[in-house]
Amino acid sequence: MNYWIHVKNSLDQAMLHRERCIEIPSTSMRSDFWEGGWFEYSDRETALDELENTGLNQLVHCPICKP
């Protein structure tokens, strides 16, 4: 199962999602420094490490898919 991190730099927030979460956009995504973006990871441990390394203050888990 893959995990996704949605980085929202403007809100100082990063959110962890499971691969089939309805929040993940189905179209290709772009990312940039100011807006953030969506980033995919192949396992939960790597995703959690990257979530902590985003440097953002609000690190949350998706309330819908509860990864």
NUFI-972299 format. One record per residue: residue number from 1; x, y, z of N, C-alpha, C in turn. Coordinates in Angstrom, 1 decimal. Example, Ala and Ser with C-alpha at 12.3 -4.5 7.8 and 13.67 -1.06 7.14 Angstrom:
2
r pos:1; n.u:13.2; n.v:-5.7; n.w:7.8; ca.u:12.3; ca.v:-4.5; ca.w:7.8; c.u:13.2; c.v:-3.3; c.w:7.8
r pos:2; n.u:12.8; n.v:-2.2; n.w:7.1; ca.u:13.7; ca.v:-1.1; ca.w:7.1; c.u:12.9; c.v:0.0; c.w:7.9
# end
This chain:
67
r pos:1; n.u:0.8; n.v:-1.2; n.w:0.0; ca.u:0.0; ca.v:0.0; ca.w:0.0; c.u:0.9; c.v:1.2; c.w:0.0
r pos:2; n.u:0.5; n.v:2.2; n.w:-0.8; ca.u:1.3; ca.v:3.5; ca.w:-0.9; c.u:0.6; c.v:4.5; c.w:0.0
r pos:3; n.u:1.4; n.v:5.4; n.w:0.5; ca.u:1.0; ca.v:6.5; ca.w:1.3; c.u:1.3; c.v:7.8; c.w:0.6
r pos:4; n.u:0.5; n.v:8.8; n.w:0.9; ca.u:0.6; ca.v:10.2; ca.w:0.3; c.u:0.8; c.v:11.2; c.w:1.4
r pos:5; n.u:1.6; n.v:12.2; n.w:1.1; ca.u:1.7; ca.v:13.4; ca.w:2.0; c.u:1.2; c.v:14.6; c.w:1.2
r pos:6; n.u:0.3; n.v:15.3; n.w:1.7; ca.u:-0.2; ca.v:16.5; ca.w:1.1; c.u:0.4; c.v:17.7; c.w:1.9
r pos:7; n.u:1.3; n.v:18.4; n.w:1.2; ca.u:2.0; ca.v:19.5; ca.w:1.9; c.u:1.3; c.v:20.8; c.w:1.5
r pos:8; n.u:0.9; n.v:21.5; n.w:2.5; ca.u:0.2; ca.v:22.8; ca.w:2.3; c.u:1.1; c.v:23.9; c.w:3.0
r pos:9; n.u:2.1; n.v:24.4; n.w:2.3; ca.u:3.0; ca.v:25.4; ca.w:2.8; c.u:2.3; c.v:26.6; c.w:3.3
r pos:10; n.u:1.3; n.v:27.1; n.w:2.5; ca.u:0.7; ca.v:28.3; ca.w:2.9; c.u:-0.1; c.v:28.2; c.w:4.2
r pos:11; n.u:-0.5; n.v:27.0; n.w:4.6; ca.u:-1.2; ca.v:26.8; ca.w:5.9; c.u:-0.3; c.v:26.2; c.w:7.0
r pos:12; n.u:1.0; n.v:26.0; n.w:6.6; ca.u:2.0; ca.v:25.4; ca.w:7.5; c.u:1.5; c.v:24.0; c.w:8.0
r pos:13; n.u:1.1; n.v:23.2; n.w:7.0; ca.u:0.5; ca.v:21.9; ca.w:7.4; c.u:0.9; c.v:20.8; c.w:6.4
r pos:14; n.u:1.1; n.v:19.6; n.w:6.9; ca.u:1.3; ca.v:18.4; ca.w:6.1; c.u:0.4; c.v:17.3; c.w:6.6
r pos:15; n.u:-0.3; n.v:16.6; n.w:5.7; ca.u:-1.3; ca.v:15.6; ca.w:6.0; c.u:-0.9; c.v:14.3; c.w:5.4
r pos:16; n.u:-1.0; n.v:13.2; n.w:6.1; ca.u:-0.7; ca.v:11.9; ca.w:5.6; c.u:-2.0; c.v:11.2; c.w:5.2
r pos:17; n.u:-2.0; n.v:10.5; n.w:4.0; ca.u:-3.2; ca.v:9.8; ca.w:3.5; c.u:-2.8; c.v:8.4; c.w:3.1
r pos:18; n.u:-3.8; n.v:7.5; n.w:3.1; ca.u:-3.6; ca.v:6.2; ca.w:2.5; c.u:-3.8; c.v:6.3; c.w:1.0
r pos:19; n.u:-3.4; n.v:5.3; n.w:0.2; ca.u:-3.4; ca.v:5.4; ca.w:-1.2; c.u:-4.8; c.v:5.5; c.w:-1.8
r pos:20; n.u:-5.9; n.v:5.0; n.w:-1.2; ca.u:-7.2; ca.v:5.0; ca.w:-1.8; c.u:-8.1; c.v:6.1; c.w:-1.2
r pos:21; n.u:-7.5; n.v:7.1; n.w:-0.5; ca.u:-8.3; ca.v:8.1; ca.w:0.2; c.u:-9.0; c.v:9.0; c.w:-0.9
r pos:22; n.u:-10.2; n.v:9.4; n.w:-0.6; ca.u:-11.0; ca.v:10.2; ca.w:-1.6; c.u:-10.4; c.v:11.6; c.w:-1.7
r pos:23; n.u:-9.5; n.v:12.0; n.w:-0.8; ca.u:-8.9; ca.v:13.3; ca.w:-0.9; c.u:-7.8; c.v:13.4; c.w:-1.9
r pos:24; n.u:-7.2; n.v:12.3; n.w:-2.3; ca.u:-6.1; ca.v:12.3; ca.w:-3.3; c.u:-6.7; c.v:12.6; c.w:-4.7
r pos:25; n.u:-6.2; n.v:13.6; n.w:-5.4; ca.u:-6.7; ca.v:13.9; ca.w:-6.7; c.u:-6.4; c.v:12.8; c.w:-7.7
r pos:26; n.u:-7.3; n.v:12.5; n.w:-8.6; ca.u:-7.1; ca.v:11.5; ca.w:-9.6; c.u:-6.2; c.v:11.9; c.w:-10.8
r pos:27; n.u:-6.1; n.v:13.2; n.w:-11.0; ca.u:-5.3; ca.v:13.7; ca.w:-12.1; c.u:-3.9; c.v:14.0; c.w:-11.7
r pos:28; n.u:-3.0; n.v:14.2; n.w:-12.7; ca.u:-1.6; ca.v:14.5; ca.w:-12.3; c.u:-1.5; c.v:15.8; c.w:-11.5
r pos:29; n.u:-0.6; n.v:15.8; n.w:-10.6; ca.u:-0.5; ca.v:16.9; ca.w:-9.7; c.u:0.8; c.v:17.6; c.w:-9.9
r pos:30; n.u:0.8; n.v:18.9; n.w:-9.7; ca.u:2.1; ca.v:19.6; ca.w:-9.7; c.u:2.4; c.v:20.1; c.w:-8.3
r pos:31; n.u:3.6; n.v:20.4; n.w:-8.0; ca.u:4.0; ca.v:20.9; ca.w:-6.7; c.u:4.9; c.v:22.1; c.w:-6.9
r pos:32; n.u:4.9; n.v:23.0; n.w:-6.0; ca.u:5.9; ca.v:24.1; ca.w:-5.9; c.u:6.1; c.v:24.4; c.w:-4.5
r pos:33; n.u:7.1; n.v:25.3; n.w:-4.3; ca.u:7.5; ca.v:25.6; ca.w:-2.9; c.u:6.4; c.v:26.3; c.w:-2.1
r pos:34; n.u:5.7; n.v:27.3; n.w:-2.7; ca.u:4.8; ca.v:28.1; ca.w:-2.0; c.u:3.5; c.v:27.4; c.w:-1.8
r pos:35; n.u:3.0; n.v:26.6; n.w:-2.7; ca.u:1.7; ca.v:25.9; ca.w:-2.5; c.u:1.8; c.v:24.6; c.w:-1.9
r pos:36; n.u:3.0; n.v:23.9; n.w:-2.1; ca.u:3.2; ca.v:22.6; ca.w:-1.6; c.u:2.9; c.v:21.6; c.w:-2.7
r pos:37; n.u:2.3; n.v:20.5; n.w:-2.4; ca.u:2.0; ca.v:19.4; ca.w:-3.4; c.u:1.7; c.v:18.1; c.w:-2.7
r pos:38; n.u:1.5; n.v:17.1; n.w:-3.6; ca.u:1.3; ca.v:15.7; ca.w:-3.2; c.u:2.5; c.v:14.9; c.w:-3.5
r pos:39; n.u:2.9; n.v:14.1; n.w:-2.5; ca.u:4.1; ca.v:13.3; ca.w:-2.6; c.u:3.8; c.v:11.8; c.w:-2.2
r pos:40; n.u:4.2; n.v:10.9; n.w:-3.0; ca.u:3.8; ca.v:9.5; ca.w:-2.8; c.u:5.0; c.v:8.7; c.w:-2.3
r pos:41; n.u:4.7; n.v:7.8; n.w:-1.3; ca.u:5.8; ca.v:6.9; ca.w:-0.7; c.u:5.3; c.v:5.5; c.w:-0.6
r pos:42; n.u:6.2; n.v:4.6; n.w:-0.8; ca.u:5.8; ca.v:3.2; ca.w:-0.9; c.u:5.5; c.v:2.5; c.w:0.4
r pos:43; n.u:6.0; n.v:3.0; n.w:1.5; ca.u:5.7; ca.v:2.4; ca.w:2.8; c.u:5.4; c.v:3.4; c.w:3.9
r pos:44; n.u:4.8; n.v:3.0; n.w:4.9; ca.u:4.3; ca.v:3.9; ca.w:6.0; c.u:5.5; c.v:4.5; c.w:6.7
r pos:45; n.u:6.5; n.v:3.7; n.w:7.0; ca.u:7.6; ca.v:4.2; ca.w:7.8; c.u:8.3; c.v:5.4; c.w:7.0
r pos:46; n.u:8.5; n.v:5.2; n.w:5.8; ca.u:9.2; ca.v:6.3; ca.w:5.0; c.u:8.3; c.v:7.5; c.w:4.9
r pos:47; n.u:7.0; n.v:7.3; n.w:4.8; ca.u:6.0; ca.v:8.4; ca.w:4.7; c.u:6.0; c.v:9.2; c.w:6.0
r pos:48; n.u:6.1; n.v:8.4; n.w:7.2; ca.u:6.1; ca.v:9.1; ca.w:8.5; c.u:7.4; c.v:9.9; c.w:8.7
r pos:49; n.u:8.5; n.v:9.3; n.w:8.2; ca.u:9.8; ca.v:10.0; ca.w:8.3; c.u:9.7; c.v:11.3; c.w:7.5
r pos:50; n.u:9.2; n.v:11.2; n.w:6.3; ca.u:9.2; ca.v:12.4; ca.w:5.4; c.u:8.2; c.v:13.4; c.w:6.0
r pos:51; n.u:7.1; n.v:13.0; n.w:6.6; ca.u:6.1; ca.v:13.9; ca.w:7.2; c.u:6.8; c.v:14.7; c.w:8.3
r pos:52; n.u:7.6; n.v:14.1; n.w:9.1; ca.u:8.3; ca.v:14.8; ca.w:10.1; c.u:9.4; c.v:15.7; c.w:9.6
r pos:53; n.u:9.9; n.v:15.4; n.w:8.4; ca.u:11.0; ca.v:16.2; ca.w:7.8; c.u:10.5; c.v:17.3; c.w:6.9
r pos:54; n.u:9.2; n.v:17.5; n.w:6.9; ca.u:8.7; ca.v:18.6; ca.w:6.0; c.u:9.0; c.v:20.0; c.w:6.6
r pos:55; n.u:9.3; n.v:20.1; n.w:7.9; ca.u:9.6; ca.v:21.3; ca.w:8.6; c.u:8.4; c.v:22.2; c.w:8.8
r pos:56; n.u:7.2; n.v:21.6; n.w:8.7; ca.u:5.9; ca.v:22.3; ca.w:8.9; c.u:5.5; c.v:22.1; c.w:10.4
r pos:57; n.u:4.7; n.v:23.0; n.w:10.9; ca.u:4.3; ca.v:22.9; ca.w:12.3; c.u:3.1; c.v:21.9; c.w:12.6
r pos:58; n.u:2.2; n.v:21.9; n.w:11.6; ca.u:1.0; ca.v:21.0; ca.w:11.8; c.u:1.2; c.v:19.7; c.w:11.0
r pos:59; n.u:1.4; n.v:18.6; n.w:11.7; ca.u:1.6; ca.v:17.3; ca.w:11.1; c.u:0.4; c.v:16.5; c.w:11.5
r pos:60; n.u:-0.5; n.v:16.2; n.w:10.5; ca.u:-1.8; ca.v:15.5; ca.w:10.9; c.u:-2.0; c.v:14.3; c.w:10.0
r pos:61; n.u:-2.8; n.v:13.4; n.w:10.5; ca.u:-3.3; ca.v:12.3; ca.w:9.7; c.u:-4.7; c.v:12.5; c.w:9.2
r pos:62; n.u:-5.0; n.v:12.1; n.w:8.0; ca.u:-6.2; ca.v:12.3; ca.w:7.4; c.u:-7.4; c.v:11.8; c.w:8.3
r pos:63; n.u:-8.4; n.v:12.6; n.w:8.6; ca.u:-9.5; ca.v:12.1; ca.w:9.4; c.u:-10.4; c.v:11.2; c.w:8.6
r pos:64; n.u:-10.3; n.v:11.1; n.w:7.3; ca.u:-11.2; ca.v:10.3; ca.w:6.5; c.u:-10.6; c.v:8.8; c.w:6.4
r pos:65; n.u:-9.3; n.v:8.7; n.w:5.9; ca.u:-8.8; ca.v:7.4; ca.w:5.7; c.u:-8.0; c.v:6.9; c.w:6.9
r pos:66; n.u:-7.7; n.v:7.7; n.w:7.9; ca.u:-7.0; ca.v:7.3; ca.w:9.1; c.u:-5.8; c.v:6.4; c.w:8.9
r pos:67; n.u:-4.8; n.v:6.9; n.w:8.3; ca.u:-3.6; ca.v:6.0; ca.w:8.0; c.u:-2.8; c.v:5.6; c.w:9.3
# end
